[in-house]
Amino acid sequence: MSKVCQITGKKAMIGNNVSHSKHRTKRSFDVNLFNKKFFYVEEDCWITLRISAAGLRIINKLGLDATLKQAVAAGHVDWKDIKVIGE
């Protein structure tokens, strides 16, 4: 599974480790991702999303249905990629 948030579309970035002598080596900045279960009231089922902490804050602010519609419209997630639990 790729390291991409299904709500915000955030993904890992590439940067440099910079030592005291200014020697630079490549590194990656990973996203704070975790798997979270939500009860989707409109469909009366549980779904699992791979989201970042920022995505969780957006869901808490706007609601699950509105956030999912925005994420699908932006192309971050497709309806078939959302895992439904209990089907």
DSSP file (Angstrom, degrees, kcal/mol; ACC not computed):
  #  RESIDUE AA STRUCTURE BP1 BP2  ACC     N-H-->O    O-->H-N    N-H-->O    O-->H-N    TCO  KAPPA ALPHA  PHI   PSI    X-CA   Y-CA   Z-CA
    1    1 A M              0   0    0      0, 0.0     2,-0.1     0, 0.0     0, 0.0   0.000 360.0 360.0 360.0 136.5    0.0    0.0    0.0
    2    2 A S        -     0   0    0      1,-0.1     2,-1.6     2,-0.0     0, 0.0  -0.345 360.0-111.4 -78.4 159.7    1.4    3.4   -0.9
    3    3 A K  S    S+     0   0    0     -2,-0.1     9,-0.7     2,-0.0     2,-0.4  -0.509  72.9 123.8 -90.9  68.5    2.0    6.1    1.7
    4    4 A V  B     -A   11   0A   0     -2,-1.6     2,-0.3     7,-0.2     7,-0.2  -0.994  62.1-122.7-131.7 134.6   -0.7    8.5    0.5
    5    5 A C     >  -     0   0    0      5,-2.5     4,-1.1    -2,-0.4    46,-0.2  -0.594  14.0-148.0 -74.3 132.3   -3.6    9.9    2.6
    6    6 A Q  T  4 S+     0   0    0     44,-2.4    45,-0.1    -2,-0.3    -1,-0.1   0.640  94.2  40.2 -77.3 -13.5   -6.9    9.0    1.1
    7    7 A I  T  4 S+     0   0    0     43,-0.2    69,-0.2    69,-0.1    -1,-0.1   0.869 129.4  20.8 -98.6 -51.6   -8.5   12.3    2.3
    8    8 A T  T  4 S-     0   0    0      2,-0.1    -2,-0.1    68,-0.1     3,-0.1   0.690  91.1-128.7 -95.4 -19.9   -5.9   15.0    1.8
    9    9 A G     <  +     0   0    0     -4,-1.1    -3,-0.1     1,-0.3     2,-0.1   0.569  50.2 158.9  80.8   8.5   -3.7   13.3   -0.9
   10   10 A K        +     0   0    0     -6,-0.1    -5,-2.5     1,-0.0     2,-0.3  -0.398  14.0 177.1 -65.5 142.2   -0.5   14.0    1.2
   11   11 A K  B     -A    4   0A   0     -7,-0.2    -7,-0.2    -3,-0.1    18,-0.1  -0.882  36.2 -66.7-140.5 173.0    2.4   11.8    0.3
   12   12 A A        -     0   0    0     -9,-0.7     2,-0.3    -2,-0.3    18,-0.2  -0.274  46.9-149.7 -63.9 143.7    6.0   11.3    1.3
   13   13 A M  E     -B   29   0B   0     16,-2.2    16,-3.1     0, 0.0     2,-0.4  -0.789   7.5-130.2-111.4 157.5    8.5   14.0    0.4
   14   14 A I  E     +B   28   0B   0     -2,-0.3    14,-0.2    14,-0.2     2,-0.2  -0.898  40.3 141.7-108.6 137.2   12.2   13.7   -0.5
   15   15 A G  E     -B   27   0B   0     12,-2.6    12,-2.1    -2,-0.4     2,-0.4  -0.722  42.2 -83.1-150.0-159.9   14.7   16.0    1.2
   16   16 A N  E     -B   26   0B   0     10,-0.2     2,-0.6    -2,-0.2    10,-0.2  -0.938  15.8-138.1-123.2 141.3   18.2   16.0    2.6
   17   17 A N  E     -B   25   0B   0      8,-3.6     8,-1.9    -2,-0.4     2,-0.6  -0.874  29.5-157.7 -84.2 128.1   19.9   15.1    5.9
   18   18 A V  E     -B   24   0B   0     -2,-0.6     6,-0.2     6,-0.2     2,-0.0  -0.944   3.8-156.3-115.7 116.9   22.3   17.9    6.5
   19   19 A S    >   -     0   0    0      4,-2.0     3,-1.9    -2,-0.6     5,-0.0  -0.224  37.0 -95.7 -81.8 176.2   25.2   17.1    8.8
   20   20 A H  T 3  S+     0   0    0      1,-0.3    -1,-0.1     2,-0.1    -2,-0.0   0.829 128.4  53.6 -62.0 -31.3   27.2   19.7   10.8
   21   21 A S  T 3  S-     0   0    0      2,-0.1    -1,-0.3     1,-0.0     3,-0.1   0.293 120.7-111.2 -86.0  11.0   29.8   19.7    8.0
   22   22 A K    <   +     0   0    0     -3,-1.9     2,-0.4     1,-0.3    -2,-0.1   0.657  64.9 154.6  67.3  19.3   27.0   20.5    5.5
   23   23 A H        -     0   0    0      1,-0.0    -4,-2.0     2,-0.0     2,-0.5  -0.671  32.2-148.2 -76.7 126.8   27.3   17.0    3.9
   24   24 A R  E     +B   18   0B   0     -2,-0.4     2,-0.3    -6,-0.2    -6,-0.2  -0.843  21.2 175.3-107.9 132.6   23.9   16.2    2.4
   25   25 A T  E     -B   17   0B   0     -8,-1.9    -8,-3.6    -2,-0.5     2,-0.1  -0.968  36.2-102.0-128.7 148.9   22.4   12.7    2.0
   26   26 A K  E     +B   16   0B   0     -2,-0.3     2,-0.3   -10,-0.2   -10,-0.2  -0.357  44.8 163.1 -71.5 146.5   18.9   11.9    0.7
   27   27 A R  E     -B   15   0B   0    -12,-2.1   -12,-2.6    -2,-0.1     2,-0.4  -0.947  29.9-122.4-150.1 168.0   16.1   11.0    3.1
   28   28 A S  E     -B   14   0B   0     -2,-0.3     2,-0.8   -14,-0.2   -14,-0.2  -0.954   8.3-144.1-121.0 141.7   12.3   10.8    2.9
   29   29 A F  E     -B   13   0B   0    -16,-3.1   -16,-2.2    -2,-0.4     2,-0.1  -0.890  27.2-153.4-100.2 105.8    9.8   12.6    5.1
   30   30 A D        -     0   0    0     -2,-0.8     2,-0.2   -18,-0.2   -19,-0.1  -0.395  14.2-112.2 -81.8 158.9    6.9   10.2    5.6
   31   31 A V        -     0   0    0    -28,-0.2     2,-1.9    -2,-0.1   -19,-0.1  -0.602  29.2-109.8 -87.5 149.0    3.4   11.2    6.3
   32   32 A N        +     0   0    0     -2,-0.2    21,-0.9     2,-0.0     2,-0.3  -0.568  58.6 168.5 -78.4  80.6    1.7   10.5    9.6
   33   33 A L  E     +C   52   0C   0     -2,-1.9     2,-0.3    19,-0.2    19,-0.2  -0.709  12.5 161.2-102.2 147.4   -0.6    7.8    8.3
   34   34 A F  E     -C   51   0C   0     17,-2.2    17,-2.1    -2,-0.3     2,-0.4  -0.977  39.9-106.7-154.4 159.4   -2.8    5.2   10.1
   35   35 A N  E     -C   50   0C   0     -2,-0.3     2,-0.4    15,-0.2    15,-0.2  -0.764  39.7-177.3 -89.6 132.4   -5.7    3.0    9.3
   36   36 A K  E     -C   49   0C   0     13,-2.6    13,-2.7    -2,-0.4     2,-0.4  -0.995  19.5-140.2-136.2 136.7   -9.0    4.2   10.9
   37   37 A K  E     -C   48   0C   0     -2,-0.4     2,-0.3    11,-0.2    11,-0.2  -0.797  22.2-176.8 -95.7 137.8  -12.5    2.7   10.9
   38   38 A F  E     -C   47   0C   0      9,-2.7     9,-2.8    -2,-0.4     2,-0.7  -0.959  28.4-124.9-129.5 148.9  -15.5    5.0   10.6
   39   39 A F  E     -C   46   0C   0     -2,-0.3     2,-1.0     7,-0.2     7,-0.2  -0.869  23.1-150.7 -93.2 116.1  -19.2    4.3   10.6
   40   40 A Y  E >>> -C   45   0C   0      5,-3.2     5,-1.6    -2,-0.7     4,-1.2  -0.763  10.9-170.2 -91.2 100.2  -20.6    5.7    7.4
   41   41 A V  T 345S+     0   0    0     -2,-1.0     3,-0.2     1,-0.2    -1,-0.2   0.855  79.5  59.3 -64.0 -39.3  -24.2    6.6    8.4
   42   42 A E  T 345S+     0   0    0      1,-0.2    -1,-0.2     2,-0.1    -2,-0.0   0.845 119.4  29.1 -61.8 -34.8  -25.4    7.3    4.8
   43   43 A E  T <45S-     0   0    0     -3,-0.6    -1,-0.2     2,-0.2    -2,-0.2   0.466 104.1-128.9-102.3  -4.9  -24.6    3.7    3.7
   44   44 A D  T  <5S+     0   0    0     -4,-1.2     2,-0.3    -3,-0.2    -3,-0.2   0.925  70.7 102.7  56.5  50.9  -25.2    2.2    7.2
   45   45 A C  E   <S-C   40   0C   0     -5,-1.6    -5,-3.2    -7,-0.0     2,-0.4  -0.959  73.5-104.1-151.6 166.8  -21.8    0.4    7.2
   46   46 A W  E     -CD  39  85C   0     39,-0.8    39,-2.9    -2,-0.3     2,-0.3  -0.791  35.1-170.5 -94.4 140.1  -18.3    0.5    8.6
   47   47 A I  E     -CD  38  84C   0     -9,-2.8    -9,-2.7    -2,-0.4     2,-0.5  -0.936  14.7-140.0-128.0 154.7  -15.4    1.7    6.3
   48   48 A T  E     -CD  37  83C   0     35,-2.3    35,-1.1    -2,-0.3     2,-0.3  -0.958  20.6-175.5-114.6 130.5  -11.7    1.7    6.7
   49   49 A L  E     -C   36   0C   0    -13,-2.7   -13,-2.6    -2,-0.5     2,-0.8  -0.936  26.4-137.7-123.5 148.5   -9.6    4.6    5.5
   50   50 A R  E     +C   35   0C   0     -2,-0.3   -44,-2.4   -15,-0.2     2,-0.3  -0.895  48.0 161.1-101.6 101.6   -5.8    5.1    5.4
   51   51 A I  E     -C   34   0C   0    -17,-2.1   -17,-2.2    -2,-0.8     2,-0.2  -0.795  37.3-124.9-126.8 161.8   -5.6    8.8    6.5
   52   52 A S  E  >  -C   33   0C   0     -2,-0.3     4,-1.9   -19,-0.2   -19,-0.2  -0.467  39.0-101.4 -93.6 172.2   -3.2   11.3    8.0
   53   53 A A  H  > S+     0   0    0    -21,-0.9     4,-1.7     1,-0.2     5,-0.1   0.867 125.5  52.9 -62.9 -36.4   -3.6   13.2   11.2
   54   54 A A  H  > S+     0   0    0      1,-0.2     4,-1.8     2,-0.2    -1,-0.2   0.871 106.5  53.0 -66.8 -36.3   -4.6   16.3    9.1
   55   55 A G  H  > S+     0   0    0      1,-0.2     4,-2.1     2,-0.2    -2,-0.2   0.871 106.5  52.8 -65.5 -36.8   -7.2   14.2    7.3
   56   56 A L  H  X S+     0   0    0     -4,-1.9     4,-2.2     1,-0.2    -1,-0.2   0.882 107.6  51.4 -65.3 -38.2   -8.7   13.1   10.6
   57   57 A R  H  X S+     0   0    0     -4,-1.7     4,-1.6     2,-0.2    -1,-0.2   0.881 108.7  51.1 -65.6 -38.0   -9.0   16.7   11.7
   58   58 A I  H  X S+     0   0    0     -4,-1.8     4,-3.0     2,-0.2     5,-0.5   0.905 109.6  50.1 -65.7 -41.0  -10.8   17.5    8.4
   59   59 A I  H  X S+     0   0    0     -4,-2.1     4,-1.9     1,-0.2    -2,-0.2   0.906 110.4  50.1 -63.8 -41.0  -13.3   14.7    9.0
   60   60 A N  H  < S+     0   0    0     -4,-2.2    -1,-0.2     1,-0.2    -2,-0.2   0.832 116.8  42.0 -64.8 -31.4  -13.9   15.9   12.5
   61   61 A K  H  < S+     0   0    0     -4,-1.6    -2,-0.2    -5,-0.1    -1,-0.2   0.924 129.5  21.2 -82.4 -46.9  -14.6   19.4   11.2
   62   62 A L  H  < S-     0   0    0     -4,-3.0     4,-0.3     1,-0.2    -3,-0.2   0.697 107.6-110.2 -99.0 -22.4  -16.6   18.8    8.0
   63   63 A G     X  -     0   0    0     -4,-1.9     4,-1.7    -5,-0.5    -1,-0.2  -0.134  29.0 -87.1 100.8 156.1  -18.1   15.3    8.6
   64   64 A L  H  > S+     0   0    0      2,-0.2     4,-2.5     1,-0.2     5,-0.2   0.914 121.0  49.0 -68.8 -44.8  -17.3   12.0    6.9
   65   65 A D  H  > S+     0   0    0      1,-0.2     4,-2.1     2,-0.2    -1,-0.2   0.933 113.8  44.8 -64.6 -47.2  -19.8   12.3    4.0
   66   66 A A  H  > S+     0   0    0     -4,-0.3     4,-2.0     1,-0.2    -1,-0.2   0.885 114.6  50.0 -64.3 -38.5  -18.8   15.8    2.9
   67   67 A T  H  X S+     0   0    0     -4,-1.7     4,-2.5     2,-0.2    -2,-0.2   0.906 109.9  49.7 -68.4 -41.9  -15.1   15.0    3.3
   68   68 A L  H  X S+     0   0    0     -4,-2.5     4,-2.3     2,-0.2     5,-0.2   0.899 109.9  51.4 -63.7 -39.6  -15.4   11.8    1.2
   69   69 A K  H  X S+     0   0    0     -4,-2.1     4,-2.2    -5,-0.2    -1,-0.2   0.905 111.5  47.4 -63.8 -40.5  -17.2   13.7   -1.6
   70   70 A Q  H  X S+     0   0    0     -4,-2.0     4,-2.2     2,-0.2    -2,-0.2   0.905 111.7  50.5 -65.3 -41.6  -14.5   16.3   -1.6
   71   71 A A  H  X>S+     0   0    0     -4,-2.5     5,-2.2     2,-0.2     6,-0.9   0.882 112.0  46.9 -66.1 -38.5  -11.7   13.7   -1.7
   72   72 A V  H  <5S+     0   0    0     -4,-2.3     3,-0.4     2,-0.2    -1,-0.2   0.902 112.2  50.4 -68.9 -40.6  -13.4   11.8   -4.6
   73   73 A A  H  <5S+     0   0    0     -4,-2.2    -2,-0.2     1,-0.2    -1,-0.2   0.867 111.9  47.9 -64.9 -35.4  -13.9   15.1   -6.5
   74   74 A A  H  <5S-     0   0    0     -4,-2.2    -1,-0.2    -5,-0.1    -2,-0.2   0.626 114.8-118.2 -80.5 -13.1  -10.2   16.0   -6.0
   75   75 A G  T  <5S+     0   0    0     -4,-0.8    -3,-0.2    -3,-0.4    -4,-0.1   0.628  78.5 122.8  88.1  13.9   -9.1   12.5   -7.1
   76   76 A H  S   <S+     0   0    0     -5,-2.2     2,-0.3     1,-0.2    -4,-0.2   0.799  81.0  10.7 -77.3 -28.6   -7.4   11.5   -3.9
   77   77 A V        -     0   0    0     -6,-0.9     2,-0.3    -9,-0.1    -2,-0.3  -0.984  66.6-140.5-147.2 153.4   -9.6    8.4   -3.5
   78   78 A D    >>  -     0   0    0     -2,-0.3     3,-1.5    -3,-0.1     4,-0.6  -0.860  28.6-117.5-112.8 152.8  -12.1    6.4   -5.6
   79   79 A W  G >4 S+     0   0    0     -2,-0.3     3,-0.8     1,-0.3    -1,-0.1   0.835 115.7  55.6 -59.0 -32.7  -15.3    4.9   -4.2
   80   80 A K  G 34 S+     0   0    0      1,-0.2    -1,-0.3     3,-0.0    -3,-0.0   0.697 100.7  59.8 -74.6 -17.2  -14.0    1.4   -5.1
   81   81 A D  G <4 S+     0   0    0     -3,-1.5     2,-0.6     2,-0.1    -1,-0.2   0.596  81.5  97.3 -84.4 -11.5  -10.8    2.0   -3.1
   82   82 A I  S << S-     0   0    0     -3,-0.8     2,-0.5    -4,-0.6   -33,-0.1  -0.688  77.0-132.5 -81.3 122.4  -12.8    2.5    0.2
   83   83 A K  E     -D   48   0C   0    -35,-1.1   -35,-2.3    -2,-0.6     2,-0.5  -0.638  15.5-155.0 -81.4 120.0  -12.8   -0.7    2.1
   84   84 A V  E >   -D   47   0C   0     -2,-0.5     3,-0.5   -37,-0.2     2,-0.4  -0.828  10.1-144.5 -94.7 129.2  -16.3   -1.6    3.4
   85   85 A I  E 3  S+D   46   0C   0    -39,-2.9   -39,-0.8    -2,-0.5    -2,-0.0  -0.789  76.1  23.4 -96.1 132.8  -16.2   -3.9    6.5
   86   86 A G  T 3         0   0    0     -2,-0.4    -1,-0.2   -41,-0.1   -39,-0.0   0.643 360.0 360.0  94.2  16.4  -18.9   -6.5    6.9
   87   87 A E    <         0   0    0     -3,-0.5    -2,-0.1   -42,-0.0   -42,-0.0   0.428 360.0 360.0 -99.3 360.0  -20.0   -7.1    3.3
